[in-house]
């Protein structure tokens, strides 16, 4: 998640001022000040241009800041990262793509106002059981640049609005497609399962000649050989993949077969957990995939969990001991609610005994969901860590909620639309880049 904003060109002094003596005097004073500033700047190292993107630029400082932010984020998520030169190349190209999209947005009059960014940050804070002030302080404690974090959110919101305008507007999901999705999910065991997919894309332009295609095939085969030798998938994906989630290790998350393009669904259906498939050909290029995990599912039901927790922000190991002591006190008879009120920093639950709303899959941080799944009713977890702090969790109840026919059809429509949008977005993004003038400077 990196951001690049447009850098305006310097204004020529020959254009300053008007016809009046007062305007001319102001213009001369401004030019004098500008020349004086430039003269002083000669003694300092100027920020180097790393890439020219149409009428904009990407500066060396942009790349340095984005690399630092990415490394901090990867460390916080426990993600392996490739060599520095690989990261630098990936970040530079990501910043170029961001600049291309920012310019495209300006041409269309598409913008993201600060209040939209504020609302998004507030939602992220709530998802991590914090208010905005606590969330900001936690970011600072972990070494994140809060302004860059906001800039990244702004860039993501801008991309979302461009996709809504340029991509989603031409996506159509037919009633027949929805019927087929629902029927398959009800009657085919494989279709009811969910698959966690790791993915590498070697992009190939639609106009590629035989030589370019052969080079891409060689690159894809080399990636596959490296994976089979046991090298971590996330590291290989970050190094070679052209996919949108390359820097996140190529993890596509949990999908049903019908949420995947047909060529990927066919490959995933036929391989065992941990195995690889590829290279697979599509309109966007060549793909290498790994089936990381598989779990049973059912479109007609939704497992839900009721739990309560004590949350303390930060990554200090001493916090784990504090929560371990709290666990001992609870097992000895101290009410969970009493310790939640005195210790928990979750503003949404601390005054309610630490109780969270009923939640289902993908509504809580992964570590919290995995811990809840492993606990029996009334069982208290050991202290565990999510991205922004430590938790002590107790499961209060579990249930399976029936999903009615209309909700099933809405799920099917959303899943089919998401699949089509993802495929079209890859093509749209590459086309924007291909139509732009880009000069990368060493």
N, C-alpha and C positions, 0 to 999 in steps of 0.2 A: 504494500500500500504506500505508494510514494506519490509526491506532488511536484508539479513543475508549473509555475505561473509565467505568463508572458512578460518578457523584459522589454519595455518601451525603448525606442531609439532616442538618442540625445537630440535636442532641438537645435537647429542651426541658428547662430546669432544673426545671420543675414536676414532671417525672417522675423526677428523680434521688432516690436515697436510699431508705431503708427506714424501718421503724418504730423502730429502735434509735437512742439518742443518738449512738453512734459513727458509724452509717451517715449520720445526718442531718448531723453535723459534716463528714464527708468530702464529702457532697453540697454543703454550703454553701461549703467551701473550693474545690471544683471550679468551682462557679458563679462565685465571686469571681474565680478565675483566668481563667475564660472571659470574664467581663465586662471584666476588665482588658485582656486580649488584644484584644478587640473595640474597646475604647476607643483603644488604641494604633493599631489598624489604620485608624481613621478618618482618620489623617494620611497614609495611603498609598492609592494608586489601587487599587481592588478589581478583580479579574479579572471582566470583563464576560461575562454569559451571551449567547451567540450564538443558541442554539436550545434550546427545551424539548422533550424527547422522552419522552413518557409520564412516568415518575417520574424520569427522568434529565435531564442537561443536556449541552450542548456549550459549552465555554468559549472565550473569545477566544484564550487562550493555546494551546489545542488546535489551533485553526485556524492560528495563526501558526507553531507548530512544524511542523505537517504541510505547510504551504506551503514552508517552508525545506527540509524533507527532500525533498519532491517536486522542487524546483528543483535540488537537489544531485544527485539521482538522474538527472534528465533531462540535466543537464550531463555527468555521467559516461558516459551512454549516447549522447551526441551527438544527443539528441532535441530537436527544435524545440518551443517552448512558446508558448501563446497569451498574450494580455495579462493583466496582474495581476488585473484585476477578474473575468475569466473563470476564472482559476485559483482565485481565492478562492471563487467560487460553486460550482465543481466540488468543491473540497476540503470545503467546508462540507456539501454534500449527501452526500459520501462518508462523512464522519464521522457524520452523522445515520444513514445506513444501517448503519454499524458499530455504533452505539449500539442501534439497533433489534434487530440480530442478537444483540448481547451480552445484552440483556434477554431475548430469546426463549430463548437458551441457558440462562440462569439459571433460567427458568421450567421448562425441561425437565431441569435437572440435568446439562447438558452442560458440560464444562470441559476446559481444556488445562493439564496440569501442567508445571512448569518443566523437568523432565527431557525431555519431548517437544520443547520449544523448543530445549533444548541439542542434542539429536540432530539436529534440522533445521538448526541453525546449523552444526554439524560437517559435515553433508552438503554444505551450500552451500560451505563452506570447501574441502572435498575437490574439489568440482566446479571450483573455481577454483585448484586445485593449491597449496593452502596448508593448514597446520594452523590450529587455531582461534585461537591466540595471534597468529600472523602475520596472519590474516584480520582480527582485531579491530584490530590496529595499522594495517593498510592502510586500513580504514574511517575510523579516526581521522585519518590523514594526509590523506585526501580530504575531510575536513570532515563526515563522517556522524556523527550522534548514535547511538552503539551501543545505548543503551537503547531509543531509538525504533525502531531496526532490529529489536531483539528483540520489541518490542511489535507491530510489523507482522507478524513471523513468527507470533506468537501469534494475532493476528487472522485470519491466513490459515488456520492450522491449525483454529481454531474454525469458520470458514466451511466448511472441508472436512468437519468432523465433522457439522455441521448438514445439509450437502448429503447426506452418507451416510445420515443418519437420515430426513430429510424428503423427499428427492428420489430418491435412488438406490433406496430400498426399493420404490418403485412402478414402476421402469423394467424392462421386459421386452424381451429380444431373442430372436426366434424362430429355430428352425433354418432355416426357409425364408428369412428375411432374410440369415442367414449364407451359405446356399447361393447366393443371388442375388449377394451381394457378391463372393464368391470367383469365381463364373463370370464376372461382368462384368469383374473385375480381370484375368482371364486372356485374355478374348476381345475386349475393347473397348479400343482404343488410348487414347481419351479417359479411360477409367476408370483406366488404368494411370499416367496422368500425375499429378503433384502440382502444386497451385496455391497460391501465396501470395496471400492475400486481405487487402485493406484494407476496413474496414467502418464504416459509420455507421448507428446506429439512432435513429430519431425515435419514441419510445415513444408508443403510443396505447392507452388503456385499452379493454378489451373493451366497456365500457358507453358509449363515447364517442358523442356525438351528431354530427349532420352538421356543425355549426359547428366542433367540436373537431377532427374529421377534416379539414376544409378547412384549418384553421390548421396542422395537422401536414403536410399536403401542400404548403402554401406554404413551410414551413420546409425540407422535404426538397428541393423544387425549387430554393430559394435556395442550399442547400448544394451541389447539383449544378452550378448555374451558377457558383458561386465556384470549384469544382474545375476546371471547364472553362476558367476564365480563367487557370489555372496556379498557384493558391495551393496550398501544400504540404498534402497530405492529412492528415498528422498534426496540423497546426495546426487545420484545419477540424474534424476529429474531436474534438480536445480541447475545442473551443469549443462544439459543438452536439450531439454524440452522447450518447445515453443508454445506450450499450452498456457492458458491464463493462470493456472495455479502452479506453475513450475517452481517459483520461489517458496511455495508452501509445501514442496515435496511431491507435487502431483496428486495429492489426495483429493479425490472427487467426493468423498463422503459416502453416505449410505444411499443406495438407489435400488429400485425394483428393476426388473429386466425391461419393462415397458417405459421406464424413464430414461433408458439408454438408447442411443442410435442402434438400429438393427444389427449392424456389423459387430458392434461391441457386445450387444446382448447375446448374439449367437456364440461368440467366443467365450464369454464369461460362463454361460450355461454349461459348457463342456469341459471346464477345467476345475481342478481341485483347489482348495484353499491353500494359498502360498505359491501356486504355480503361475507361470507367465504365458502370455499369448502374443503373437505378432511376428513380424510387422503386419499390421492390418491396414488396408488401403481405404481411404475415403476421399471426398472432394477436397478436404482441407489438408491432406497429406498422409503420412504413415504413422501408425499408432502402435505402442507397446503397452500392454496392460498387465496388472497383477491382481488376482483376487486375494485381497488381504484378509477379509472375514466374510462369514455368511451366517445369517440368522433367519429363523422362521418368522413369518408374518401372516397377517390376515386382514384384508381390506375391510371386513365387516365388524371387526372389534378393535378396541384400543386400550392396551394396558395403561393404568394410571397409578401413581403413587402419592400418598400423603406422608409428609415427613416434617420434622423440625430440625433446626440446626443452630449452632453457635458459630458465628463468623468473626474472624479477626483479620484485618487487612495486613498485607506485608509478607515478606518471605524470610523473615528472621527465624532461624531454627528454634529460638527460645519460645516462639509462639506455640509451636507443637507441644512443648513441655507444659505450657499453661493449659492447653486443651486436654492433654493427657491427665493432668491433675484434676481438671474439671470432670473428666470421665470417671475417675476414681471416686470423686465426691458423689456423683450421681448414682453410681453403683452402691455406694454406702448409704443412700437414702436422701441426699439433697435433691429437691425438685429440679428437673431440667429447666423449667420455666424461670426459676429463681436465678440460675446461673446465666441463662440467656439474657435476662434483663440487666444483669450486672456486667457481663463480659462482651456480649455480641455487639458488633458494629454494623449489623444489618438494620438500617432504619425502618425497613418494611416489615420486619418480623420480631425484633427484639422485645417490643412491648406486647407482643401476642404469644409469649412463651417460646419464641423462635419458630413458630409454625409457618410453613410455606403453603401456598395454594396447591391443590392437586396438580400434578404435572405428568406429562407423557414424554415420549422420546423426542429428543432434539429441542426441548424447552428449557433445559438446564445445562450448565457446563458439563462436558463429557465425563470428567472425573466424578462429578456429583451423581450423575445418572448411573455410572458403573458401580459406584459404591452402594447406591440405593438398591440396585438390582441384586447385589451380593448379600444384602441383609435380610434377616427374617423380621417379622413384625415385632416391634418393641426392642429390637436389638440396636445397640449403640456402636457406631463405627470407631475405629482408631482415628486419630487426627489425620487428615489428608489435605493436600494442597491443590487448589485450582490456580489459574493464571494470576489472580490478584490477591490471594490470601489463603488462610487455613480454615478448615471447617471441622466441626464435630457433628455428626448426623445421626438421627434416630428415625427409623421408619415407624410410622404410626398405623398405616393401613395400606392395603393394595386392593385394586379392583380391576375388572375388565368391563369397559363400557361398550355397549352395542352402538354401532354407527348405522344410521338409517340409509335408505336407498339414495335419497337426494344428496346426503353428505358424501356417499361413496362416489357419486357421479361428479361432484365438485372436486373431490380429491383427484379423480381420474383426469378431469379437464385441466387442473393445475399442473399435474405431472406431465401430461402430454405437451402443454404449452411451454413448460420449463425446458423440456428436451429440445423442442424446436428453436426456442430463443437462444439456447446455448450454442447450437450448431450455427445459426445465422449470425450470432454475435462474433464468432471466430472469423467468419468470412468478411463481415462488415468492418471489423477492426483492421484486418490485413489490407482491405481495399483502401481505407483511409490512409494507411501508411504508404501504400504503393503510389497513391496519387499526390503525395507530398514530396517536397524537395528536402532531402536530409543530407547534410555533410558532417560526417564524424571526423573530428580533428584529434590527432595524436598528442 
